[in-house]
Every structure is written in structure tokens, then in C-alpha cells.
Amino acid sequence: MAIVELSLILRDISDHLVQLAATLESEYNALADNDLDTIIQAANDKNRLFEFLEDLEKERHALLLAAGLDFDSNGIMAYLQRGTSQTKNETAATWQQIEILTHRCRKQNQINGIMLEKNRRRTEKALAILKGQTPQIATYTANGETCHSQQSHSLAKA
């Protein structure tokens, strides 16, 4: 297998990660604006992009495995030693971009997850109040598991 194949796979991964980063930022803005339609669209786009990325990663792994190399940066760099200096430099730059984009996407996804959790808690609290209940209070068991306690109160007395 030629180094060109790895370069093409890495370029595809990089392109999809750029799209994923844009989707995650769109999701963040939609979460901040409580834009449900955009949140749903972003979730669908993320799933589609994750599937593409998973398929590309399988191709990358198969290529490196066939060459008897690891899937990490060391394996990629060892694989690059087989190419011309121009190809090595371009592919190494693409790999570095992938590492940066992956870190950026992971961080943005964590931020979005925190926002989703805060929104979920706020919604649960509002629903509990509307039902005349005290919002759930999260406590932890000895095993570190979360358990919720809830007390019921009426909103008014007759």
C-alpha cells in the first residue's frame, strides 16, 4: 500500500473533523439560544460525521496494521518514512492538523455536554415546581452513585 493512500485517508479525516468542529460550534450556539430545531439538526449531523470518521479510522487502522505498525502517531511517522520528503511533510502536517482538530472537537463536545446537563437539570427543576414538588436534590451513596430525593409540597393552601 502506498503512502498516498494514507495521505488521502488522513485528508478525508481532517476534512470531516473540520465539519465536525463547525457542527459542534453550531450546536453550542443552538444550546445557548435554546434553538431546538438546530440542536436536533446538529445531533443528526454529528452522528453522520461520527460514522464517516469511524469508517475512515478503520481504513487507517487496516492500512497501518497491514504495514505492521501501531495506530498512533509513532505508527504514522514510521509509515511516513517510506515516502518522499514532500509526501512525508504534507502527510505529517495533515496528521498534526488532525490531532489539533480532534482535541478541539473533544473539548467543544465536553462543553456542549455540560450545557446539555445544565439545561436538563433546569428543566427538571421547573417541572418539579410546576408539579408542586420540591426539586430533586442529588445526593451520593457510599458507592458514589447518584440518588435523588424529592419531597412533595403544594403550591397553595385552600
N, C-alpha and C positions, 0 to 999 in steps of 0.2 A: 504494500500500500504506500502510495506516495505521500510526501509531506503536504502536497497540495490539498489532498483530501482533508487532512487535519485543519489546514488553514480555512477551507470552506466551511467546515463544521463549526469552527470557532467563530468565524464571521457571522454565521447564522445565529449562534448562541448570543453573540454580542448584540446583534440587531433585535432579537427577541427580548433581551434584557433591557434595552433602551425603551422598547414598547411597554414592558412591564413597569419600569420606573415611571413612565408617563401615566400609566393606568393607576398606579399606587398614589401618585400625586393627585390625580383626578378624584380618586376615592377619598383621599384626605379632605379635599375641598368640599366634596359632597357630604361627608360626615359632619364637617364644620357647619355647613348650611342646612343640614337635615333634609337633603335632597334625595328622597327615597328612590326615584327612578334612576338617577345617576349612580347611586350606591349599588343597585341591582345590576345595572349595566357594567359597572366596574368589576363586580364579583364574577359575572359571566366572562368578561374579558380576561380577568386573572386566571380563571380556570382553563380557558382556551390556551393562554400563553404558557401556563404551567405544563400543560400536556405537550405542547410543542417543545418546550425546554427539556422535559423528561425524555422525549424521543431523541433529541439531539445529544443529550448526555449519554444515552445508551449507545448511540453511534460512536461517540468519542471514547467511551469505555471499551467498546469492542475493538476499535482501532488500536488503542494503546495495549489492550490485552493481547491482541494478535502479534504485537511487536514485543511482547514480554515485559511491558513496563507498567508502572503504577499509574493510577488515575490522577494523581496530584500534580502540583507544579513541577516536582522533580521528574516525573514521568514525561511530562510535556517537554521540558527542557532537554531531556535525554533524546526524545524523539526529534526535536528540532536540530540536534547536532548532525542529523543525516541530510539536512538540506543545504541549499546555497546560503551565503551570508545575507542576501537580500530577503529571501524567503524566511530565514530564521528571524531576522529583525522584525519583519512585518508580523509574523505569527506571534512572536514574543510580545509585541506591542498589543496585539489583539487579546492575548491571554491576560496581560496586565489590565487592560480595559475591562475584561470580564470579571476579574477579581474586584475591581473598584465598583463596577455596577452591581455585582452580587452583594457586596457589603451595603451599598446604598439602598438596594431593594429590601434587604433583610431589615435594615434599620427603619425604613419607612413603613414596612409591614408591621413591625412591632409597635410603632407609634399609632398606626391605624387600629391595631388590635386593642390598644389601651383606650383609644377614643370609643371604640365599639363597646367595650366593657363599661365605661363610664356612662354611655348612653343607655345601656341595658339596665344598669343599676338605677339610673334616674327614672326610667320608665317603670320599673318595678316599684319604686318608691311612690310614684304618682298613682299607680294602680292600687296599691295598698291603701293609700289615703282615700281614694275615691270609694273603695270598698268598706271604708270605716275601720280599717285595721291600722295598727301601728306598723310602719315599715319594718321589714325583716332586719334583724340585727345579726350580722355574721360573727360567729364565734368559731373556735377551733377545738377539736377533740385532742386527746392525748396523742393520737396518731398523726396529727397535723391535718386532718380532714376538716373541711368547712361544714358547719352545720348552721342552719338558720332557725332563729326563734322568732315567733310572731305573737303579738298579743292583739286581741280584738277590742276596739273601742268604738262607740257610736259617735257620729259627728255632732249629734244634738240630743238633748233630753226632752221628753214630752212633758 
